[in-house]
Amino acid sequence: MVRVTSEQPRKQRKARFNAPSHEKTRFLNAPLSSGLKEKYGKKTLRVVKGDTVKLTRGDFSGEEGVVDAVDVGRAKLIVHGVSSTKADGTEVPRVVDASKAEITKLNLNDKRREEKLEEEK
């Protein structure tokens, strides 16, 4: 997280909101499932588009879906199948915080990501 010496919640929120984009990507780390923890020896990993996640908190806890998009600016995920119904009946995607999701299957289409995971074992 952004290095802030104050413990005041308003300053913590302000620092998180005003953080540069390269620091906001750190807020997109999600815990790995127990099988992936054993395989890769890591507790958390940054979520990317195409990963399969299981939601652990909120109205949709227990739901599993593929990450459709990652919003770095808001540090939120958009998961396939997680949506809210508006008053006029249209479905809108519901954004999810990465810390409230558990990665169950990794998208290893990116060779650099795969190589980095293998060398960190």
Backbone as JSON, one array per atom type, in Angstrom:
{
  "sequence": "MVRVTSEQPRKQRKARFNAPSHEKTRFLNAPLSSGLKEKYGKKTLRVVKGDTVKLTRGDFSGEEGVVDAVDVGRAKLIVHGVSSTKADGTEVPRVVDASKAEITKLNLNDKRREEKLEEEK",
  "N": [[0.84, -1.19, 0.0], [0.27, 2.35, -0.24], [2.75, 4.36, 1.18], [2.02, 5.76, 4.1], [2.21, 7.78, 6.89], [0.33, 8.49, 8.7], [-2.4, 7.38, 10.75], [-4.96, 8.03, 10.39], [-8.14, 7.38, 9.04], [-9.22, 8.96, 6.94], [-6.97, 10.05, 5.7], [-5.69, 7.75, 4.91], [-7.51, 6.76, 3.01], [-7.42, 8.87, 1.18], [-4.75, 8.74, 0.3], [-4.75, 6.26, -0.94], [-6.64, 6.68, -2.96], [-5.43, 8.73, -4.46], [-3.13, 7.56, -5.37], [-0.46, 6.76, -7.66], [-0.79, 5.05, -10.87], [0.93, 2.82, -11.13], [1.3, 2.06, -8.52], [-1.28, 1.5, -7.78], [-1.75, -0.94, -8.97], [-0.82, -2.75, -7.17], [-2.89, -3.02, -5.4], [-4.47, -4.83, -6.59], [-3.94, -7.43, -5.99], [-4.78, -10.76, -5.22], [-5.7, -13.43, -3.0], [-4.38, -16.76, -3.44], [-5.84, -19.97, -4.25], [-5.81, -22.92, -2.15], [-4.59, -25.1, -3.44], [-3.14, -23.84, -5.51], [-1.43, -22.3, -3.96], [0.25, -24.22, -2.82], [1.43, -25.22, -5.14], [2.78, -23.03, -6.35], [4.02, -21.68, -4.27], [3.36, -19.17, -3.25], [1.37, -16.67, -1.63], [-0.34, -14.64, -2.54], [-1.35, -13.12, -5.66], [-1.22, -11.0, -8.53], [-4.25, -10.16, -10.08], [-5.34, -10.91, -13.35], [-6.92, -10.33, -16.53], [-8.94, -12.99, -17.52], [-8.25, -14.83, -15.58], [-9.65, -17.25, -13.32], [-11.84, -16.71, -10.7], [-13.02, -17.06, -7.31], [-15.54, -15.74, -5.4], [-15.36, -14.48, -2.11], [-16.59, -12.89, -0.23], [-19.47, -10.84, 0.54], [-22.57, -10.28, -1.32], [-22.39, -12.09, -3.39], [-20.87, -14.24, -2.54], [-19.13, -17.28, -2.82], [-19.73, -17.63, -5.49], [-18.34, -18.38, -8.7], [-16.28, -17.3, -11.33], [-14.99, -16.08, -14.5], [-12.58, -13.52, -14.87], [-13.56, -10.69, -16.43], [-12.7, -8.07, -16.86], [-10.21, -5.78, -15.67], [-10.09, -3.07, -13.64], [-7.84, -0.75, -13.26], [-7.7, 1.87, -12.4], [-9.77, 2.2, -10.51], [-9.14, 0.07, -8.95], [-10.54, -2.4, -9.08], [-12.37, -5.42, -9.93], [-14.1, -6.95, -12.68], [-16.26, -9.49, -12.86], [-17.33, -12.3, -14.7], [-20.73, -13.08, -14.77], [-21.37, -11.94, -12.38], [-23.54, -9.65, -11.54], [-25.76, -6.83, -11.24], [-29.24, -6.04, -11.12], [-30.88, -3.4, -12.64], [-33.42, -0.89, -12.01], [-34.94, -0.66, -14.3], [-34.69, -3.14, -15.37], [-32.41, -3.9, -16.75], [-29.24, -5.54, -16.9], [-26.29, -4.87, -15.1], [-22.75, -4.97, -14.79], [-21.26, -5.89, -11.69], [-18.86, -4.4, -9.74], [-15.97, -5.75, -8.12], [-13.9, -5.99, -5.28], [-10.47, -6.87, -5.34], [-9.34, -8.13, -3.13], [-11.41, -9.52, -2.06], [-11.77, -11.75, -3.5], [-10.79, -15.03, -4.53], [-8.21, -16.57, -6.24], [-8.69, -19.21, -8.38], [-7.99, -20.48, -10.73], [-5.36, -19.94, -12.95], [-4.63, -17.64, -15.6], [-2.5, -18.44, -17.97], [-1.61, -17.51, -20.44], [0.17, -15.49, -20.93], [3.49, -15.6, -21.43], [5.61, -14.49, -19.99], [4.51, -14.14, -17.46], [4.09, -16.78, -16.73], [6.74, -17.77, -16.75], [7.85, -16.23, -14.7], [6.43, -17.13, -12.47], [7.3, -19.79, -12.39], [10.06, -19.54, -11.93], [10.09, -18.46, -9.39], [9.44, -20.47, -7.74]],
  "CA": [[0.0, 0.0, 0.0], [0.98, 3.62, -0.28], [3.38, 4.61, 2.46], [1.42, 6.9, 4.78], [2.56, 7.65, 8.3], [-0.85, 8.76, 9.51], [-3.35, 6.28, 10.95], [-6.31, 8.53, 10.19], [-8.77, 6.75, 7.88], [-9.41, 9.86, 5.8], [-5.69, 10.18, 5.0], [-5.44, 6.46, 4.27], [-8.35, 6.71, 1.81], [-6.91, 9.86, 0.22], [-3.51, 8.23, -0.27], [-5.12, 5.16, -1.83], [-7.34, 7.26, -4.1], [-4.52, 9.57, -5.23], [-1.91, 6.82, -5.69], [-0.2, 6.6, -9.09], [-1.31, 3.79, -11.39], [1.83, 1.69, -10.89], [1.08, 1.63, -7.15], [-2.64, 0.95, -7.69], [-1.74, -2.34, -9.37], [-0.58, -3.57, -5.96], [-4.17, -3.25, -4.75], [-5.18, -5.84, -7.36], [-3.49, -8.76, -5.59], [-5.81, -11.6, -4.6], [-5.13, -14.68, -2.47], [-4.47, -17.95, -4.26], [-6.48, -21.12, -3.62], [-4.83, -23.74, -1.43], [-3.83, -25.9, -4.41], [-2.18, -22.97, -6.19], [-0.42, -21.9, -2.97], [1.23, -25.31, -2.72], [2.12, -25.38, -6.41], [3.66, -21.91, -6.68], [4.72, -21.2, -3.09], [3.01, -17.78, -3.01], [0.05, -16.5, -1.03], [-1.17, -13.76, -3.36], [-0.87, -12.84, -7.0], [-2.03, -9.97, -9.18], [-5.31, -10.71, -10.93], [-5.35, -10.43, -14.72], [-8.08, -10.73, -17.31], [-8.88, -14.4, -17.9], [-8.15, -15.67, -14.38], [-10.91, -17.68, -12.73], [-11.84, -16.35, -9.28], [-14.17, -17.42, -6.49], [-15.78, -14.62, -4.49], [-15.39, -14.96, -0.73], [-17.34, -11.97, 0.62], [-20.53, -10.07, -0.09], [-23.8, -10.92, -1.8], [-22.08, -13.14, -4.36], [-19.85, -15.15, -2.02], [-19.28, -18.64, -3.32], [-19.83, -17.62, -6.95], [-17.08, -18.5, -9.4], [-16.38, -16.79, -12.69], [-13.78, -15.6, -15.17], [-12.42, -12.07, -14.81], [-13.79, -10.07, -17.74], [-11.92, -6.84, -16.97], [-9.54, -5.29, -14.46], [-10.09, -1.61, -13.64], [-6.71, -0.35, -12.43], [-7.98, 3.18, -11.81], [-10.58, 2.02, -9.3], [-8.62, -1.13, -8.3], [-11.68, -3.32, -8.98], [-12.5, -6.47, -10.94], [-15.42, -7.24, -13.22], [-16.29, -10.94, -12.98], [-18.43, -12.79, -15.52], [-21.8, -13.69, -14.0], [-21.66, -11.13, -11.19], [-24.17, -8.43, -12.02], [-26.93, -6.34, -10.53], [-30.35, -5.67, -11.99], [-31.34, -2.04, -12.42], [-34.87, -0.76, -11.87], [-35.58, -0.88, -15.6], [-34.54, -4.54, -15.75], [-31.15, -4.18, -17.42], [-28.16, -6.08, -16.07], [-25.03, -4.13, -15.12], [-21.74, -5.71, -14.04], [-20.99, -5.42, -10.34], [-17.42, -4.41, -9.51], [-15.58, -6.51, -6.94], [-12.55, -5.72, -4.82], [-9.63, -8.04, -5.56], [-9.07, -8.82, -1.88], [-12.59, -10.31, -1.73], [-11.82, -12.85, -4.46], [-9.72, -16.01, -4.41], [-7.87, -17.08, -7.56], [-8.76, -20.67, -8.42], [-7.32, -20.94, -11.95], [-4.58, -18.85, -13.52], [-4.53, -17.45, -17.04], [-1.07, -18.5, -18.26], [-1.34, -17.18, -21.84], [1.33, -14.61, -20.94], [4.68, -16.42, -21.16], [6.42, -13.86, -18.94], [3.88, -14.43, -16.17], [4.35, -18.2, -16.45], [8.15, -17.91, -16.41], [8.09, -15.61, -13.39], [5.89, -18.04, -11.46], [8.13, -21.0, -12.33], [11.37, -19.25, -11.33], [9.93, -18.09, -7.98], [9.14, -21.69, -6.95]],
  "C": [[0.88, 1.24, 0.0], [1.52, 3.9, 1.12], [2.83, 5.91, 3.06], [1.71, 6.72, 6.27], [1.34, 7.83, 9.2], [-1.72, 7.51, 9.63], [-4.79, 6.73, 10.69], [-6.93, 7.93, 8.93], [-8.93, 7.68, 6.69], [-8.12, 10.03, 5.02], [-5.3, 8.87, 4.32], [-6.23, 6.36, 2.96], [-7.83, 7.67, 0.75], [-5.65, 9.35, -0.46], [-3.8, 7.11, -1.26], [-5.77, 5.69, -3.11], [-6.38, 8.01, -5.02], [-3.23, 8.85, -5.62], [-1.71, 6.75, -7.2], [-0.59, 5.2, -9.56], [-0.38, 2.6, -11.13], [1.73, 1.21, -9.45], [-0.32, 1.04, -6.97], [-2.69, -0.5, -8.14], [-1.47, -3.26, -8.19], [-1.88, -3.87, -5.23], [-4.97, -4.35, -5.45], [-4.66, -7.25, -7.08], [-4.62, -9.49, -4.89], [-5.16, -12.86, -4.07], [-5.33, -15.84, -3.44], [-5.22, -19.05, -3.52], [-5.4, -22.02, -3.03], [-3.99, -24.59, -2.38], [-2.78, -25.07, -5.14], [-1.09, -22.49, -5.24], [0.67, -22.95, -2.88], [2.06, -25.41, -3.99], [3.15, -24.29, -6.66], [4.39, -21.32, -5.48], [4.48, -19.73, -2.79], [1.63, -17.72, -2.39], [-0.88, -15.69, -1.9], [-0.52, -13.55, -4.72], [-1.77, -11.78, -7.61], [-3.02, -10.63, -10.13], [-5.2, -10.09, -12.31], [-6.61, -10.93, -15.41], [-7.91, -12.18, -17.75], [-8.68, -15.34, -16.73], [-9.55, -16.08, -13.93], [-10.83, -17.41, -11.23], [-13.12, -16.84, -8.62], [-14.35, -16.3, -5.48], [-15.97, -15.16, -3.08], [-16.2, -14.07, 0.2], [-18.47, -11.34, -0.17], [-21.69, -10.92, -0.54], [-23.52, -12.1, -2.71], [-21.04, -14.12, -3.85], [-20.17, -16.58, -2.43], [-19.4, -18.73, -4.82], [-18.44, -17.7, -7.56], [-17.26, -18.03, -10.82], [-15.04, -16.31, -13.21], [-13.76, -14.08, -15.08], [-12.54, -11.51, -16.22], [-12.93, -8.83, -17.94], [-11.3, -6.51, -15.62], [-9.47, -3.78, -14.58], [-8.99, -1.13, -12.7], [-6.99, 0.98, -11.74], [-8.78, 3.08, -10.52], [-10.11, 0.84, -8.46], [-9.75, -2.13, -8.04], [-11.66, -4.32, -10.12], [-13.93, -6.53, -11.43], [-15.41, -8.72, -13.56], [-17.53, -11.35, -13.77], [-19.47, -13.48, -14.63], [-22.16, -12.93, -12.73], [-22.22, -9.81, -11.68], [-25.36, -8.08, -11.15], [-27.99, -5.96, -11.54], [-30.8, -4.26, -11.63], [-32.86, -2.02, -12.37], [-35.59, -0.99, -13.18], [-35.37, -2.29, -16.14], [-33.24, -4.88, -16.44], [-30.11, -4.67, -16.41], [-26.92, -5.22, -16.22], [-24.0, -4.92, -14.33], [-21.47, -5.06, -12.68], [-19.49, -5.51, -10.1], [-17.11, -5.06, -8.18], [-14.16, -6.11, -6.57], [-11.72, -7.0, -4.92], [-9.37, -8.81, -4.27], [-10.24, -9.7, -1.45], [-12.77, -11.49, -2.68], [-10.61, -13.75, -4.25], [-9.46, -16.59, -5.8], [-7.88, -18.6, -7.51], [-8.08, -21.25, -9.66], [-6.63, -19.75, -12.6], [-4.66, -18.83, -15.04], [-3.04, -17.38, -17.37], [-0.77, -18.29, -19.73], [-0.12, -16.28, -21.97], [2.55, -15.42, -20.53], [5.54, -15.83, -20.05], [5.85, -14.15, -17.56], [4.17, -15.88, -15.77], [5.8, -18.42, -16.03], [8.47, -17.35, -15.04], [7.59, -16.51, -12.27], [6.78, -19.27, -11.29], [9.47, -20.7, -11.66], [11.27, -18.89, -9.86], [9.64, -19.3, -7.1], [10.24, -22.01, -5.98]]
}
